[in-house]
Amino acid sequence: MRRFLQFRIFTLLIFTAIVALAIGFYLRMPTGEVEEITQVEFKQKVLASNSPVVVLFCADWCQPCRVVKPWLNEAAYEQRWQTTVYSVDVDDSPEIIKQLGITAIPAMMVFQDGAVKAQRVGLSEKATFFELLAEARQPSS
């Protein structure tokens, strides 16, 4: 009987450890929600990144931006293991806008190794939007 109880306790501990690991993994799993970043974070998270980063430059008052944002959330979820996706509010980050020469929004840019790899400006079809994301995954030449 004692041996049986030891086995049950051991089994319960192993099960608890497996569940704890699974929950920890789930909590760290990317959700697909696009993080809005500031000017300081832009330098740290985008320009310093070696992997492809997609950034949407938009504003709350911009109607075409409101159309593109749900696509960005969908793309962020689909690309969550391959590409990082951020959004930058142009009203809160005038230095970045000036530095990159952005004159119209929505503007979406793919950065890799601190440089712009691809870009699209204005509202286009959803398919065109996802083509840009495909470009982000292509190896640099």
C-alpha positions, 0 to 999 in steps of 0.5 A: 500500500505504501509503495502504491501511495508513493507511486501516486504522489510521484505521478501527481508531481510529474503531472503537475510539472507538465501542466506548469510547463504547458501553462508557462509556454502558453503564456509566452506564446505570441498572441497576434496582437500588434504592439504600438511602439514609441520613438525610443522603442522603435530604435530598440525593437526595430532598428536593432533587430536582425530579424524582419520587422514589419511596422505600420505607420498610422493615426487614430484619425486616419480612416484607411488606417482603420481598414488596415489595422485588422489586417495587421492583427491577422497578419501578426497572428499568422506570422507570429513565429516568423516576423515581428509586427509593430505599429507606430502612431505618426502623431506621437512619433514625428521624429521617426516620420521625418527621418524615414520621409513618410508623407502619407499614411497608412505606410507599412515598411519592412525593416531588417538589420536597421534598413528598410527592405520593402514598403507600401504607402496608402490603402491597397488590397488585402492581397497586396498587404500580405505580399509585403509580409511575404517579402519580409520573410524572403532572405536578404540578397 
